Amino acid sequence: HPDCALHEMGAGHPECPQRLDAIQDQLVASRIDIALRTYEAPLASREQLCLAHSPAYVDSIFAAAPQEGRRWLDPDTSMNPHSLNAARRAAGAVIKAVDLVMTGEEQAAFCSVRPPGHHAGRSQAMGFCIFNNVAVGAAWARHAHGVQRLAIVDFDVHHGNGTEDIFAGDPAVLMCSTFQHPFYPWTGADSSAANMINVPLAAGSGGAAFRAAVETHWLPALRAFRPQLLLLSAGFDAHVEDDMAELSLVEQDYAWVTGAIKQIADRYAQGRVVSTLEGGYALSALGRSVAAHLNALLGPG
């Protein structure tokens, strides 16, 4: 939605509107856009946001939205007059995507939105994130569509601490993640909840370590869980060209993990996959990585 481009947090901030332009430009250049249908993201309602966040937190964000200027929610995350609608569109996109795949209108969907969401906890904004888009979508899938077994897969370079905060200990949700560790937000490696399959990766790790983590830890857990829907926190900041962190993935790694997830979805979830953008700040690498991700979603499992 155009609202997502109006949210900006100041000159030089890595989570910038140009991220979405880079994705769209690459989809056009690679001609993947002709294979896609486009939908407009609705505004998530207060009630929908409260399925994943505390009502007090949601109300505080609505109240914090400035009429002019900028308001900081944490040292990395601010709101301008357009940020509330952008954040509601980002969460609303995942809700819309869940509706599309659960009703069979589409089999898979990618939400090209910002701000990202996986650091936002039940009652806290953090790390560029205001509402937890993937968590709102997951909660909506259970509330509106009766999904009983839901998997969230997070391959951002940063641990999705907000998603874990919302779903840790929930037997209806399995979360599988890889992330650089030790690294911001300094969580994940010591998680104790049985439904959290967290695999920390050391700085410098590349595709071989990432693929081994997925094959050894994620895939057996996903097969045992037999999810009815898979939601992806698709962060592309582990790319070797992204200086936000120190992992060394390339486009082929993102295509590979997407294909592996698609096979799980085809086997257990009637192919239903909803992916939503998280990190990725090297613009060219981001565009190429998303194109590889969508190409794998479009192709055979």
Summary of the structure (lengths in Angstrom):
residues: 301
radius of gyration: 17.3
end to end distance: 29.1
largest distance: 50.4
contacts: 1112
relative contact order: 0.15
helix: 42%
strand: 16%
